[in-house]
Amino acid sequence: MTLIPHRTSGVEESTLPPDYQRILATVWQAAGPVMARQVGDGLGIDVSVRAKLEPLRGRLVRFVDRGWLRKLPDGRFTTCL
């Protein structure tokens, strides 16, 4: 089972597991594009430990791959319009 389904019409944020909903909400509530470190801060993750930050970065990339977010050339993540 895919934890992050492809974003298509009829697929709502509520279909995501709660942890993934929190990640998405953190990016959506940001004033602009954010780095993975900023998302981690918003979620209360110890971003000084790379081993804790990299799994979050992987989840953000999966959101990008499935159409929920966009990744800018500078590595920041933002919403899809």
N, C-alpha and C positions, 0 to 999 in steps of 0.2 A: 504494500500500500504506500502511495506517495503522500508524505506529510504536507507537502506544498503542491497543491494541484495547479495546473495551468490556469491562468486567469482568462476566463471566457465569459460571455454573457450568461448569467444565471449562477455563476460561481461567486459566492459572497465571502467576505472576510470571516464570517462566522463559521465557515467550513474548516478553517485552520485550527490546529490545536492551540490552547490558551497561550503557551509560551511564544508561539509564532505570531499570534495576534498582538502580543505586547511589543514584539520587535517591530512589526509593521506600524503600529500606532505611534511608537517612538519616532520613527522616520517621518510619518505623516504630520506629526505635531511640531516638528522642527521648523524653525523660521526659514530654512533654506537647505541646500544640500549638506549632508553630514558624512563624516568619516566613521568607520566602524568603531573607533575609539569613543566618539561622542555618543553613539548608540549604546555602547557598553556602559558608559557613565550614566546614561539615562535609565538603564536597566539595573544599575547597582552592581555591575560586574567589576572585579578588580582588573582594570585595564593595564596595570603595570606588569601583569604576568601574561606573557605572550601566549602561553598554553591555554589561557582562558579567553583570549581575544580572537585567536584564529578560528575556533569553531563558530563564533558569532559571524566573522567575516564570511565563512563558508555558507552560512544560512542566508546572509544578505545576497551573496552571489546566486544562490538557488532562487531567491525571490526575483532576481533580475532575469535569470534563465527562463522563469515561468511567467514573466510578464507583469509582476506585481510592482516592481521598482525599476528604475533606470540607474545605470552606473555611468558616471561622467568620466571623460578621459583622465582627469586628475585623481580618480579613485574614490570620489565621493558618491554617495547614494542619494537618490531623490525620488519623488513620486512620479508615476506615469500619468500623463494627461490623456 
